[in-house]
């Protein structure tokens, strides 16, 4: 399991736009947070940190709220990558096939 320290920016593989329809939604960039160690604030028996360790999940905060993502499905990204335009993120994270689909729907000429 890769170590994700609090503050790391991440993308979750199963939350990426689909390759054949990359215009469907944005890239959801999350920030790793430290799980709470107080079991009383979680469920009274185990802590949030224990839950994350047992389930091999990472606490990630998105604009829409917190999700517990499987660690092996997360990829760390840089602040520069997080600030790329949608089209640049499609090229960077989904590849040329997805970029061609995106360009074909937006009227842009696809370069070969």
Secondary structure, DSSP 8 states (H G I E B T S, - for coil): -----TT-EEEEGGGS--GGGTTSS----EEE------HHHHTSSS-HHHHHHHHTEEEEEETTEEEEEEGGGEEEE-HHHHTS-HHHHIIIII-HHHHHHHHHHHT-----
